[in-house]
C-alpha cells in the first residue's frame, strides 16, 4: 500500500513575466505600436512556501502596473477624443 506524501515547494521569487502587446487601428488594421515590457516578482532573498495562492498574488502584483498604465492611456484617449469633438 502506497502512502500519499505531500510535496511543498519553496522559492525566493514567483518568477517573471513579459508583456508583449500590439496595438492596431480598428478601421485600417494598421499596426500602430508594439510594446515589450519584462517584469519580475520581488525577491527578498528568503525561501518562502510557494502555493497557487501566493503565485496568483505575485502575478497580480506584476500585472497591476500594466493594467493601470493601460487604463490611464484609455482614459486619456477618451478625454482627448471628446475634446476634439467640442
C-alpha positions as a Markdown table, in Angstrom:
| # | Residue | x | y | z |
|---|---|---|---|---|
| 1 | Unk | 0.0 | 0.0 | 0.0 |
| 2 | Unk | 1.4 | 3.3 | -1.0 |
| 3 | Unk | 1.1 | 6.3 | 1.2 |
| 4 | Unk | 0.4 | 9.7 | -0.2 |
| 5 | Unk | 3.1 | 12.3 | 0.5 |
| 6 | Unk | 2.7 | 16.0 | 0.4 |
| 7 | Unk | 5.3 | 17.9 | -1.5 |
| 8 | Unk | 5.9 | 21.6 | -0.6 |
| 9 | Unk | 7.6 | 24.0 | -3.0 |
| 10 | Unk | 9.8 | 26.8 | -1.8 |
| 11 | Unk | 11.3 | 29.7 | -3.7 |
| 12 | Unk | 12.7 | 33.1 | -3.2 |
| 13 | Unk | 10.5 | 34.6 | -6.0 |
| 14 | Unk | 7.5 | 33.6 | -8.1 |
| 15 | Unk | 9.4 | 34.4 | -11.2 |
| 16 | Unk | 9.0 | 36.8 | -14.1 |
| 17 | Unk | 6.7 | 37.6 | -17.0 |
| 18 | Unk | 6.8 | 39.7 | -20.1 |
| 19 | Unk | 4.0 | 41.8 | -21.6 |
| 20 | Unk | 4.0 | 41.7 | -25.4 |
| 21 | Unk | 1.3 | 43.8 | -26.9 |
| 22 | Unk | 0.5 | 45.1 | -30.4 |
| 23 | Unk | -1.9 | 48.0 | -31.0 |
| 24 | Unk | -3.8 | 48.1 | -34.3 |
| 25 | Unk | -6.0 | 50.8 | -35.8 |
| 26 | Unk | -9.6 | 49.5 | -35.7 |
| 27 | Unk | -10.6 | 50.9 | -39.0 |
| 28 | Unk | -7.5 | 50.3 | -41.2 |
| 29 | Unk | -5.9 | 47.4 | -39.4 |
| 30 | Unk | -2.6 | 49.2 | -39.5 |
| 31 | Unk | -0.1 | 48.3 | -36.7 |
| 32 | Unk | 0.2 | 51.5 | -34.6 |
| 33 | Unk | 2.6 | 50.3 | -31.8 |
| 34 | Unk | 4.3 | 47.4 | -30.2 |
| 35 | Unk | 5.3 | 47.0 | -26.6 |
| 36 | Unk | 7.6 | 44.6 | -24.9 |
| 37 | Unk | 8.0 | 45.0 | -21.1 |
| 38 | Unk | 9.6 | 42.4 | -18.9 |
| 39 | Unk | 9.0 | 42.4 | -15.1 |
| 40 | Unk | 10.0 | 40.2 | -12.2 |
| 41 | Unk | 8.4 | 39.4 | -8.8 |
| 42 | Unk | 10.1 | 40.8 | -5.8 |
| 43 | Unk | 12.9 | 38.7 | -4.4 |
| 44 | Unk | 13.6 | 39.2 | -0.7 |
| 45 | Unk | 16.3 | 36.5 | -0.6 |
| 46 | Unk | 14.4 | 34.3 | 1.8 |
| 47 | Unk | 12.9 | 31.0 | 0.8 |
| 48 | Unk | 9.1 | 31.0 | 1.1 |
| 49 | Unk | 6.4 | 28.4 | 0.7 |
| 50 | Unk | 5.0 | 28.6 | -2.9 |
| 51 | Unk | 1.4 | 27.9 | -3.3 |
| 52 | Unk | -1.2 | 28.6 | -6.1 |
| 53 | Unk | -2.5 | 31.4 | -3.9 |
| 54 | Unk | 0.9 | 33.1 | -3.4 |
| 55 | Unk | 1.7 | 32.6 | -7.1 |
| 56 | Unk | -1.6 | 34.2 | -8.1 |
| 57 | Unk | -0.9 | 37.1 | -5.8 |
| 58 | Unk | 2.5 | 37.6 | -7.3 |
| 59 | Unk | 1.1 | 37.5 | -10.9 |
| 60 | Unk | -1.4 | 40.2 | -9.9 |
| 61 | Unk | 1.4 | 42.3 | -8.4 |
| 62 | Unk | 3.4 | 42.0 | -11.6 |
| 63 | Unk | 0.4 | 42.8 | -13.9 |
| 64 | Unk | -1.1 | 45.7 | -11.9 |
| 65 | Unk | 1.3 | 48.4 | -13.2 |
| 66 | Unk | 0.5 | 47.3 | -16.8 |
| 67 | Unk | -3.3 | 47.3 | -16.1 |
| 68 | Unk | -3.0 | 50.8 | -14.5 |
| 69 | Unk | -1.0 | 52.1 | -17.4 |
| 70 | Unk | -3.5 | 50.7 | -20.0 |
| 71 | Unk | -6.4 | 52.1 | -18.1 |
| 72 | Unk | -4.8 | 55.5 | -17.8 |
| 73 | Unk | -4.0 | 55.5 | -21.5 |
| 74 | Unk | -7.5 | 54.6 | -22.5 |
| 75 | Unk | -9.0 | 57.2 | -20.2 |
| 76 | Unk | -6.6 | 59.9 | -21.7 |
| 77 | Unk | -7.5 | 58.8 | -25.2 |
| 78 | Unk | -11.2 | 59.1 | -24.4 |
| 79 | Unk | -10.6 | 62.6 | -22.9 |
| 80 | Unk | -8.7 | 63.8 | -25.9 |
| 81 | Unk | -11.2 | 62.4 | -28.3 |
| 82 | Unk | -14.1 | 64.1 | -26.5 |
| 83 | Unk | -12.2 | 67.4 | -26.6 |
| 84 | Unk | -11.7 | 67.1 | -30.3 |
| 85 | Unk | -15.5 | 66.8 | -30.8 |
| 86 | Unk | -16.2 | 70.0 | -29.0 |
